[in-house]
């Protein structure tokens, strides 16, 4: 009798699909950075963190130096994620960035077509990003990423290629920033089976305001503006809000809210604290240490840690 992992793979795909959405490679929409996550994912207007490459490549142009950032994410069950981001300036060329993000879904029971256990198998996905950004005009920046994606479940695998496009405008007189990005615009090159799936395309617009007389920066992002709903109000439901308090040169407090996540994790009429996020940032010597906590309501919580070289 020929043994197969089809049964187990099918259950795995159904469970991941119900948890994260209808597209493949949904891990691309997960917040890797502890700082970004604690702000609810409202990060399209950022310009001082190499992790902005995951949100809007145009923000790379405003970064100085050659920062490196590593993040680890403890998700629910046995799901773990990690990422590494880097950015540097190339004279007379522009600023470039590179990053990698990886997710491991843990170990699963392998079974044949009759449900007999035959062993175990693993599953994971990885994406490599190569970014470029430059100045379009005064206080106006653009950027793009090339993204190579690989996914493997047991003995099945798939690959994809995508690009990200971004714009960033700083209204310095008003201490405001505007960001726009089209993320994960691409296609599968090879699929698990004969049917190719869509990538998690996300069109994002955001605005941020730094208070003039308070150590506070507020940010608001609208995701999924590419939603095909004919109701304009429905397109604005996937919003995220963040607040970052700079209490001193070494301490920052962060709060965030993700409305789409709260709606997705509401069970019946109960959502608990789903969609709410908090975080802490410390600057010690030449390093930034960030922690982020994200509630998933009844499903549990996500913990993130990021260590970066200071700008």
N, C-alpha and C positions, 0 to 999 in steps of 0.2 A: 504493500500500500504506500503510495507516494504521500509523504507528509508535506504540509503546507502551513504557512503562517497567515493565510488569507483571512481566516475567521478572526484571529486576534488583531490583525491590522485593521480590519473593518471596524471592529469595536473601538480601537484606538482613534481612528479618524473621526468616528461619530462623536466620541467624547470630546476631542479637541475642538471639533467644529462647533459643538454646542457651547463650549466654554468661551471661545474666542471670536467666533463669527462664521461667515459663510465662505470666505475666500481662503486660499492657501497662503502660507507664509505670514500668518497673522502675527507672528512674533515680532515682525518689523514695526508694529504699532505699539509694542510694549515700551514703557519708559525704562531706559537703562540707567541713566544718571540719577543718583539720589536727590540731587538738587532739583533737577527738572521734575521728578516725580512728586516731591514735596510741594511743588507749585502747581500740582494738578496736571502737569504736562503742558502748561501754557508757556512755551519756550521758543516760539517762532520769532520773537523779537530779541532774543539774546544776542550778545556780541562780546562776551568776555569769558567764554568757556569752550574748549575744543569739542565738547559733547554736543554743541549746536549743530554739528555735522549731521546728527540724527534727526534734526528738526527743520533746519533751514541753512543750506550751505552758504548763503549770502552772508550770514553772520560771522563766517570765518575771517572775512577781510578786516574786521575791527579788532581782532585779537593781536596782541603783541607777544614777542618772544617765541619760544618753541615749547609750549605746554604739552604735557602728557597726562592722560587721565585714565584710571582703571576703575571699573565698577563691578560689583558683585551683587546679584539679586537672588534672594531666597524667596521663591514663589511657593504656592501651595503644594501639598503632597511632596513628591520628590523632584519637582521641577526647579532647576537652577539655571541662572543666566549669568553671563559675564561679557564685558565689553572693554575695548581698549581704543582710545582716540588720541590723535596726535595732529599738530598743525605747525607749520613753519612758513616763513616768507621767502620767496625766491626773487631776488633782485631783478627788476625790470620784467618780471613775468607775472607776479601776483602771489597771492597766498594759496597754499595747497594744504590739504588735510588727508589723513588716512585713518580708517577705523575698521574694527572688526567686532561683530556681535554674535554670540553663540548661545544657544539654548539646548539644554539636555532635559528630556522628558522623563528620564528614569528608566527603570527596568520593568518589562512586562512579561507575562506568561505566554509562551508560545504553545499553540495547539494545532491539531490537525483538523480536517473538515468535519470530524465527528465530535470535536470538543475534547479529545484526549490530550492531556498535557505532554508536551515533547521537549520542553526546555524553556529558555528565556530569550528575550531579544531587547535591544535598545532602540532609542529614537532620538534624533537631534537635528538641529538646523543651524546653519552658519551663513553670515553675509559679510562680504568684504566691500568697503566703500573707499572710493578715491575721489576727493573733492577738489574743486578749484573755485576761487572767488577773486573779484577785483572790483574796482570803483567804476561805476557807470557815470556818475556826475558828483558834484559836491554833496556829501552826506547821503549819497545814493549808491547802493552796492548790489551786485548780482553774484550768483553762485550756482554751481551744478555739481552733482555727484554721479559717478558711475557705480552701479551696485551689482555685484555678482552674488547669486544666492544658491545654496545647495541644501537639500533636505534628504534625510535618510530614515527609513522605517524598516527595521529588519533587513531583508535583502532587496528592498525596493528603494529607489532614489529618484529625485527630480532635481532639475536645475532651472534657473531663470536669470534674466538680465533686466535691469531697470535703471532709470535715471531719476534724479530729483532736480527740480528747478526752483530757485528762490530769489526773492528780492527783499531788500531791507532799506528803509529810509529813516534817517534820524532828523527829527525836528529839534535841534539842540536848544533853540531859544525857548521852547516850551517844555524841555526835558521829556520829550516824547519819542517813541520809536514805533514804526509800523513794519510789519513783516507779512510776506505772502509766500507760500510754498506749494508746489505740486509734488507730492511724494509717491514713490513706488509706481512710476509710470513705465510699464514694461510688459513682458510676456514670459511664459514658460518656454524654455528651449527643449526640455524633455520632461515628461510627466510620469507619475507612478504607474498609470495604466494608459489607455488610449485617449482618455478625455483630458484635455488641458483645462486648468482652472485659472480664474482671474486673480491678479495680485491685489492686495488691499490698497487701492488707490485712495489718496487722501488729499483734498484741496483745503488749505488752511489759510486763514487771515487772522492777524492779531495786532493788538495795540498795547503799548505799555507806557506808564506814566510814573516818573520819579517825582515825589513830593518835594517842593522847594524848601519847606521849613521843617520837614520831618525825615528821619532816616528810613524811608519807606518807598518801595517800588511796587507798583501794582501792574498786573498783566492780565489780559483777557484774550483768549484765542477761540476762534470758531472753526471746528473741524468738520469734515465730511460735507463741505459745501458742494461737492459733486453729487450729492444725493439726488436721485431722479424724482423725488417727490415734487408734485406740482404746487404744494402748499409752501410758500416762502417761509412761513413761521417754523415749519418742520425742519428746514435746513439749518435753523439757528439753535436747535435743541442740543446739538453736540458741542457745547461750549465748556471751556475750562477757565478757571480763575485762580490767580495766585497772588500772594502778598509776601514780600521779603523785607524783613526788618534788620537793618544793620545796627546792632546795639553798640558795637565797638569795633576796633580794628581787627579783633580776633573772634568775634561772636556774631552769628546771624541766626535769626529764627524765621521759619518759613511755614506758610499755611497754604493749602490749595483745595480746590473742589473741581471734580470732573462730573458734569451732569450726565453725560452719555454712560459712563461706567455705573453711576447710581441707577439709572433706568434699566440697564442690562442686568444688574444684580438684584433688582427688587423681586422678591418672591411673594406673590399675592399682594398684600398691601404693606409688607414689611421690608425695609431696606437697611435698617440699623444705621451704621456710620459709613455704609458703602459710598464710595466716591470722595470721601474726605481724606485729606493727607496732611501730615505735619513733618517737619524736618528741622535739623540743626546743622549749622556749619561752623567749623573752627579753622582758624588760620594759625598754624604753628610753624615758626621758622619760615621755610620756603614752600610749605605744603598746605593744601586745603583738605580738610577731613569733613566729609558730609555724610549725614545719615538721613534716611527717609523712611517713613512709615505710611503705608497705604491700606486703608480698610477695604475689604471685600465683603463686608456684611457677614451673613451666615457662613460664607465660604472660608472665612479666615482673614489673613492679612499678609502683606508683602513687606519684607524688610530689604532695604538697599544700603550699601556702603560704597562710597566713592572716595578715592585718594587721587589728588591731582597736584601737579607742581603749580605754584602760585605764579600769576602773571607779573 
